[in-house]
Amino acid sequence: MTDVWVGRADIVREGYTSLAWYRNATLRSVERFGKSVALGFLKDKVCRYVVAELGMTGLLLFRSAQVKHPQHVHVKLV
């Protein structure tokens, strides 16, 4: 991952200050736990996770997806 964009800091429950660590990390795993998705990243032999709690209507979109309501996109991982 080369960059991280967070449009609303209030949606990040914990770990906002560690955001810079994820730049240039490699996505190694994606796992679903009920309504949550855990993204495992590896950098310098250290693994860390980003957990997205999607709730009832949340989505993870690929860059090529058409976004009907871009104002509802709060995080971008590039």
Backbone as JSON Lines, residues from 0, in Angstrom:
{"i":0,"aa":"M","n":[0.84,-1.15,0.0],"ca":[0.0,0.0,0.0],"c":[0.9,1.23,0.0]}
{"i":1,"aa":"T","n":[0.6,2.15,-0.89],"ca":[1.46,3.33,-1.0],"c":[0.92,4.55,-0.25]}
{"i":2,"aa":"D","n":[-0.39,4.57,0.01],"ca":[-0.94,5.73,0.71],"c":[-2.23,5.36,1.42]}
{"i":3,"aa":"V","n":[-2.56,6.14,2.42],"ca":[-3.78,5.98,3.21],"c":[-4.43,7.34,3.32]}
{"i":4,"aa":"W","n":[-5.72,7.4,3.04],"ca":[-6.48,8.64,3.18],"c":[-7.66,8.38,4.11]}
{"i":5,"aa":"V","n":[-7.79,9.19,5.14],"ca":[-8.92,9.09,6.06],"c":[-9.66,10.42,6.0]}
{"i":6,"aa":"G","n":[-10.9,10.38,5.52],"ca":[-11.7,11.59,5.37],"c":[-12.29,12.1,6.66]}
{"i":7,"aa":"R","n":[-12.51,11.19,7.61],"ca":[-13.09,11.57,8.91],"c":[-12.35,10.81,10.0]}
{"i":8,"aa":"A","n":[-11.54,11.5,10.76],"ca":[-10.75,10.85,11.81],"c":[-11.63,10.23,12.89]}
{"i":9,"aa":"D","n":[-12.85,10.73,13.05],"ca":[-13.72,10.21,14.11],"c":[-14.23,8.8,13.84]}
{"i":10,"aa":"I","n":[-14.04,8.28,12.64],"ca":[-14.48,6.9,12.38],"c":[-13.41,5.88,12.74]}
{"i":11,"aa":"V","n":[-12.2,6.35,13.06],"ca":[-11.12,5.45,13.48],"c":[-11.18,5.34,15.0]}
{"i":12,"aa":"R","n":[-11.53,4.13,15.48],"ca":[-11.72,3.92,16.91],"c":[-10.39,3.93,17.67]}
{"i":13,"aa":"E","n":[-9.4,3.2,17.18],"ca":[-8.09,3.12,17.82],"c":[-7.0,3.08,16.76]}
{"i":14,"aa":"G","n":[-5.82,3.59,17.09],"ca":[-4.67,3.43,16.23],"c":[-4.46,4.51,15.17]}
{"i":15,"aa":"Y","n":[-5.2,5.6,15.23],"ca":[-5.05,6.65,14.22],"c":[-3.61,7.15,14.13]}
{"i":16,"aa":"T","n":[-2.93,7.21,15.26],"ca":[-1.55,7.72,15.26],"c":[-0.57,6.76,14.58]}
{"i":17,"aa":"S","n":[-0.97,5.48,14.39],"ca":[-0.08,4.52,13.73],"c":[-0.32,4.44,12.23]}
{"i":18,"aa":"L","n":[-1.13,5.32,11.69],"ca":[-1.51,5.29,10.28],"c":[-0.3,5.3,9.35]}
{"i":19,"aa":"A","n":[0.72,6.06,9.67],"ca":[1.9,6.16,8.79],"c":[2.61,4.82,8.62]}
{"i":20,"aa":"W","n":[2.51,3.92,9.6],"ca":[3.17,2.62,9.52],"c":[2.68,1.84,8.3]}
{"i":21,"aa":"Y","n":[1.43,1.99,7.92],"ca":[0.84,1.19,6.84],"c":[1.3,1.61,5.45]}
{"i":22,"aa":"R","n":[1.87,2.8,5.32],"ca":[2.41,3.21,4.02],"c":[3.56,2.29,3.65]}
{"i":23,"aa":"N","n":[3.53,1.77,2.43],"ca":[4.53,0.85,1.9],"c":[4.49,-0.53,2.55]}
{"i":24,"aa":"A","n":[3.41,-0.86,3.25],"ca":[3.22,-2.21,3.78],"c":[2.54,-3.05,2.69]}
{"i":25,"aa":"T","n":[2.63,-4.36,2.81],"ca":[2.05,-5.3,1.84],"c":[0.83,-5.98,2.45]}
{"i":26,"aa":"L","n":[-0.26,-5.96,1.71],"ca":[-1.46,-6.67,2.15],"c":[-1.2,-8.17,2.03]}
{"i":27,"aa":"R","n":[-1.29,-8.9,3.16],"ca":[-0.98,-10.33,3.17],"c":[-2.2,-11.22,3.38]}
{"i":28,"aa":"S","n":[-3.24,-10.67,4.01],"ca":[-4.4,-11.51,4.28],"c":[-5.66,-10.67,4.41]}
{"i":29,"aa":"V","n":[-6.78,-11.31,4.09],"ca":[-8.1,-10.7,4.27],"c":[-8.99,-11.78,4.87]}
{"i":30,"aa":"E","n":[-9.57,-11.5,6.03],"ca":[-10.43,-12.47,6.69],"c":[-11.71,-11.78,7.16]}
{"i":31,"aa":"R","n":[-12.8,-12.53,7.09],"ca":[-14.08,-12.0,7.53],"c":[-14.43,-12.6,8.88]}
{"i":32,"aa":"F","n":[-14.91,-11.77,9.78],"ca":[-15.38,-12.17,11.09],"c":[-16.76,-11.54,11.3]}
{"i":33,"aa":"G","n":[-17.8,-12.25,10.88],"ca":[-19.16,-11.7,10.98],"c":[-19.29,-10.47,10.1]}
{"i":34,"aa":"K","n":[-19.59,-9.32,10.69],"ca":[-19.77,-8.08,9.94],"c":[-18.49,-7.26,9.86]}
{"i":35,"aa":"S","n":[-17.37,-7.86,10.25],"ca":[-16.07,-7.17,10.21],"c":[-15.13,-7.88,9.24]}
{"i":36,"aa":"V","n":[-14.2,-7.1,8.69],"ca":[-13.18,-7.63,7.79],"c":[-11.82,-7.21,8.35]}
{"i":37,"aa":"A","n":[-10.92,-8.18,8.51],"ca":[-9.57,-7.9,9.0],"c":[-8.6,-7.96,7.83]}
{"i":38,"aa":"L","n":[-7.86,-6.88,7.62],"ca":[-6.85,-6.79,6.58],"c":[-5.49,-6.89,7.27]}
{"i":39,"aa":"G","n":[-4.72,-7.92,6.93],"ca":[-3.41,-8.11,7.53],"c":[-2.31,-7.54,6.65]}
{"i":40,"aa":"F","n":[-1.5,-6.65,7.19],"ca":[-0.42,-6.01,6.45],"c":[0.92,-6.41,7.03]}
{"i":41,"aa":"L","n":[1.92,-6.56,6.16],"ca":[3.27,-6.94,6.57],"c":[4.25,-5.87,6.13]}
{"i":42,"aa":"K","n":[5.12,-5.49,7.07],"ca":[6.17,-4.5,6.77],"c":[7.34,-4.77,7.69]}
{"i":43,"aa":"D","n":[8.52,-4.93,7.13],"ca":[9.73,-5.18,7.92],"c":[9.54,-6.36,8.88]}
{"i":44,"aa":"K","n":[8.92,-7.44,8.39],"ca":[8.69,-8.68,9.15],"c":[7.74,-8.49,10.33]}
{"i":45,"aa":"V","n":[6.99,-7.4,10.34],"ca":[5.99,-7.15,11.39],"c":[4.62,-7.16,10.74]}
{"i":46,"aa":"C","n":[3.67,-7.87,11.36],"ca":[2.31,-7.94,10.83],"c":[1.37,-7.11,11.72]}
{"i":47,"aa":"R","n":[0.58,-6.27,11.1],"ca":[-0.43,-5.47,11.8],"c":[-1.75,-5.59,11.04]}
{"i":48,"aa":"Y","n":[-2.82,-5.28,11.72],"ca":[-4.15,-5.46,11.14],"c":[-4.96,-4.17,11.16]}
{"i":49,"aa":"V","n":[-5.74,-4.01,10.1],"ca":[-6.79,-2.98,10.04],"c":[-8.1,-3.75,10.04]}
{"i":50,"aa":"V","n":[-8.98,-3.42,10.96],"ca":[-10.28,-4.09,11.04],"c":[-11.35,-3.09,10.64]}
{"i":51,"aa":"A","n":[-12.11,-3.44,9.61],"ca":[-13.22,-2.61,9.15],"c":[-14.51,-3.23,9.67]}
{"i":52,"aa":"E","n":[-15.23,-2.48,10.48],"ca":[-16.52,-2.94,10.98],"c":[-17.59,-2.4,10.04]}
{"i":53,"aa":"L","n":[-18.09,-3.26,9.17],"ca":[-18.97,-2.84,8.08],"c":[-20.42,-2.66,8.5]}
{"i":54,"aa":"G","n":[-20.83,-3.25,9.59],"ca":[-22.22,-3.14,10.01],"c":[-23.16,-3.74,8.99]}
{"i":55,"aa":"M","n":[-24.36,-3.2,8.89],"ca":[-25.37,-3.75,7.99],"c":[-25.2,-3.28,6.54]}
{"i":56,"aa":"T","n":[-24.67,-2.08,6.33],"ca":[-24.65,-1.53,4.97],"c":[-23.26,-1.14,4.49]}
{"i":57,"aa":"G","n":[-22.21,-1.4,5.26],"ca":[-20.86,-1.01,4.87],"c":[-20.34,-1.83,3.71]}
{"i":58,"aa":"L","n":[-19.42,-1.24,2.95],"ca":[-18.85,-1.89,1.77],"c":[-17.35,-1.66,1.72]}
{"i":59,"aa":"L","n":[-16.64,-2.63,1.17],"ca":[-15.25,-2.44,0.75],"c":[-15.29,-2.43,-0.76]}
{"i":60,"aa":"L","n":[-14.78,-1.37,-1.38],"ca":[-14.86,-1.21,-2.83],"c":[-13.47,-1.24,-3.44]}
{"i":61,"aa":"F","n":[-13.36,-1.85,-4.61],"ca":[-12.14,-1.76,-5.39],"c":[-12.15,-0.45,-6.18]}
{"i":62,"aa":"R","n":[-10.98,0.01,-6.55],"ca":[-10.86,1.3,-7.23],"c":[-11.73,1.4,-8.47]}
{"i":63,"aa":"S","n":[-11.92,0.31,-9.19],"ca":[-12.69,0.35,-10.43],"c":[-14.2,0.4,-10.2]}
{"i":64,"aa":"A","n":[-14.64,0.24,-8.97],"ca":[-16.09,0.23,-8.69],"c":[-16.67,1.63,-8.83]}
{"i":65,"aa":"Q","n":[-17.88,1.7,-9.35],"ca":[-18.6,2.96,-9.43],"c":[-19.18,3.28,-8.06]}
{"i":66,"aa":"V","n":[-18.94,4.49,-7.58],"ca":[-19.42,4.89,-6.27],"c":[-20.63,5.81,-6.45]}
{"i":67,"aa":"K","n":[-21.78,5.35,-5.98],"ca":[-23.0,6.15,-6.13],"c":[-22.99,7.37,-5.23]}
{"i":68,"aa":"H","n":[-22.43,7.25,-4.04],"ca":[-22.44,8.35,-3.07],"c":[-21.02,8.57,-2.53]}
{"i":69,"aa":"P","n":[-20.17,9.28,-3.26],"ca":[-18.77,9.44,-2.83],"c":[-18.63,10.13,-1.48]}
{"i":70,"aa":"Q","n":[-19.63,10.85,-1.04],"ca":[-19.55,11.51,0.27],"c":[-19.55,10.49,1.41]}
{"i":71,"aa":"H","n":[-19.89,9.24,1.11],"ca":[-19.9,8.19,2.13],"c":[-18.62,7.35,2.14]}
{"i":72,"aa":"V","n":[-17.65,7.71,1.28],"ca":[-16.36,7.03,1.29],"c":[-15.49,7.76,2.33]}
{"i":73,"aa":"H","n":[-15.09,7.05,3.38],"ca":[-14.38,7.69,4.48],"c":[-12.92,7.29,4.59]}
{"i":74,"aa":"V","n":[-12.53,6.18,3.97],"ca":[-11.14,5.72,4.01],"c":[-10.76,5.18,2.66]}
{"i":75,"aa":"K","n":[-9.56,5.53,2.19],"ca":[-9.03,4.96,0.95],"c":[-7.65,4.39,1.24]}
{"i":76,"aa":"L","n":[-7.46,3.13,0.83],"ca":[-6.16,2.48,0.92],"c":[-5.67,2.3,-0.5]}
{"i":77,"aa":"V","n":[-4.56,2.94,-0.84],"ca":[-4.05,2.93,-2.21],"c":[-2.78,2.13,-2.28]}
